[in-house]
Every structure is written in structure tokens, then in C-alpha cells.
Amino acid sequence: MTEPSTAPPAGAAPAPPISPSEPPTSPLEPWPDTVTWRPVSRKLIAVELLGFGFGLAFLFLVVAIADGFGWPYPGASYAAVAAFGLLRAAAIVRAVFAWGYAERERDLLVRHGLLIRRLSIVPYARMQFVDVTAGPLERTFGLATVQLHTAAAASDARVPGLPPPEASRLRDRLTALGEDLGEGL
């Protein structure tokens, strides 16, 4: 008996050798060794959880009102809202840990997402303007959001959960780089 051949079929290019020392790279991390990812502030977890908590309190209020009108399943309704709250709270924590940004010579990289991971690469030369915003909860926790605007609305990127000095530094750097490259800001 002969062993089956592992050679490629006739006319096919040989496959590149697979190095056991190199781990496979994700398409969402195309520059693992050349980029230093910066995380957002962990205070963003509290901001997001508080915002979600207001919505969850509203759901509990709806269940309480329904119970007052004779809803036959208040216990199950409270349990469902509580279970949803716990699952969503865990997802919020993980989602904040997924946010990150990296500054390169000619562009800014922003990554986020759990189930649907997103990597946005925004060239500095394509930026039209940069916003720094902070809502009431963000201001309470000393955070701000940097919003990048480009000509294509779909390519706008944002970096939430930055301390105000870092948000200002990033805004000023992006503005200066956009002007230096001649097309953007």
C-alpha cells in the first residue's frame, strides 16, 4: 500500500509553508506588532451601566404598572427583566474592554465590538473636522468622546471614554496632522 501524496495537484501553485511559531492573525488585527493599541478609560463602564440602568428601571416600572392592573405573571416578568439586565451588564463591560485606538503616521485606527468586530482606519488627510463632546454622565465621570468626521458619513469614527486632556491632545494632533497632509482639516 502506498501513502496518499501530499503534493499539490498538477498545475497548482504550492502552498506557502506554515510556520508553527507564527500564530494566525485575525483580519481585524492586521498590524499586531507595529501598532500600540490604547484602551479607553474603564470609567466608561460606569457611564454605560448607569445609562443602561435608567432604561432597566423603566422596564421594572412597566412591569410594576402591569402588576397593578392585574398582570397574571409579574414574577416571571421581573425575573426576565432582571436576567436581561444581568446579561446586558456583562456585555457592556466586555464591550468597553473591546474599544481601542492606535495612532499611526498617516491614519488613526479604531476598533470595537464583540459579536461584530469593527476596525476603522481613518486617514488623517480625509478628515474634515474633529468634535470633542461630553454628555452629562460623561462629564460627571470626567470623560469625553472624540468624533472624527470625513466626507463619507459611513466612515466617521468615534473614540469614547477618554479623559478630557487626552481627548484634547488627540483632537489637536488629528487637526495638525490633517492640516500637514494638506487635504483634510
N, C-alpha and C positions, 0 to 999 in steps of 0.2 A: 504494500500500500504506500502510496505517495502522499505527502502532506500537501494541503492546498497552498498555492502560491500566494504570497503577499505582494507581489509586484503589481504595479498599476496596469490596467488594460493597455493594449497596443494603441499608440497614438495619443494617450493621455499624458499630461504633464505630471511628473512625480510630485507627491505632496511634500510640503516643506517639513523638515524634521521637527518633531515636538520635543521641546526641551523640558525635562521633568523639573528643572529648577525654576522655570518661569511659570507662575500661576496664570491662569487665564484672566484676561482683563475684561471688565464689563464695558459695553459701549457707552455707558454713562460716566465712566471714569477713564477717558482716553489718554489722560496725561498723569498717571498716578505718581510718577517720580519727579515731574517737572513743575507741579503746582502745589502750593501750600494752601490748603483749604482753611478758611477762617469760619468758626461756628458763630451763630447768633447767640445773644445773651440768653441764659437759662431763665431769666426773669420773664421772658416771653411765655413760658409755660403758665405762670400765674395769670398773665394778661389773658391768654386764650381760655384758660379754665374759668376765670371769672366771667368772661363774655359768654361762654357756654352755660355757666351756672345760671345766668339770668334767663336764658331760654328754657333750661330744665325746670327752673322754679315756675315758669309759666305753664309748662306741661303738668306739673303737680297741681297747680291751681285749677287747671281744666278738669283733671280727674276729681279733685275735691268738689267742684261745682256739679259735675255729673253725679257724684255720690249723693250730693244734697238733693238732686232731682230724682233719686231712686235708681241710679245705675246699678244693675244687679252684680257687677263684677269689680267692685272697687279694689279689692285685694290684689287681684291679678293685674289690674291696670297700674296700681302703684308699683308692683314688682316689675312689670315690663318697663316702666319709665326708669326705675332705679337700675335695672340691668342695662338698658340703653345708655344711661348716664355713666355707668362704670366702664363700659366698652369704649364709649366715645372719649372719656377722660384718658384712658390708656392710649388711644390713638392720637390724641392731642399731644401727649408727652412724647411719643415716638416721632410724631411729625415735626416737632420743634427740633429734635436731635437730627433730623434729616436735612434741615436747612444749612446751607453753607455758601460761601462765596470765595472767589480767588481773583486776584488782580494779576494780569499778565501785562506784557509790554504793550500790546495793541488791542486787548479786549478784556472784558470782565466776564467771568463765568459764575453763574448762579445755579445751584442745584437744590432740589426739594422734592418731596413726595415719598409716599410709602408704597402704595399699590401701583400707582402710575408715577414712575420716577421721571423727573424732568431736568434736563441740563440745558440752560440757555446760555448762549455765547453771544455777547453784545459787543461788537467792535466800537471802540471809542469814537471813531470817525463817523459812525452812523447815528450817534446820539444827538437829539435835538435839544433836549433840556433835561434837567435833573431836579426832582422835587424831594424835599425832606418834610415829612408830615409826622404828627404825633396826636393821636386821639386822647380823650380824657383818661382812659385806663393806661395807655402807654405813658402819658406824662406822669401819672401817679407812680409808676414804677421806674421812671427815668429812662424811657426807651423812645426810639424814633424809627421811622421807616424811610428808606431811600428808594424812590421810584424813578426808573430810567425810562425816558420816552424816546422812541425812534420814529422814523417816518411810517413804518408799518406798525399798526396798532397791535397786531398779534405778537410782535417781538418785544413788546415792553416787558421789562423785568423789574422785580422789586426785591429788596432785602429788608425784611422786618427785624425788629428786636435788636437794634443797635443802640448803644449808649449815645447820647447826643454829641459828645466830642468826636466819636468815631464816625457818626453819620455826617457831621460837618466836614471832617477830614476826607471821607470818601467822596462827598459831593464836590469839594474843592478840587480833589485830584482828578475826578472824572471830567470836570469842567475844563481844567487846564489841559488834560490830555486830548480832549475833544477839540479844543482850540489849536493846540500844537499840530494836530494831524490835519487841520485845515478844512474839514468838511462839516463837522458836527456843530457843537455849541459855538 
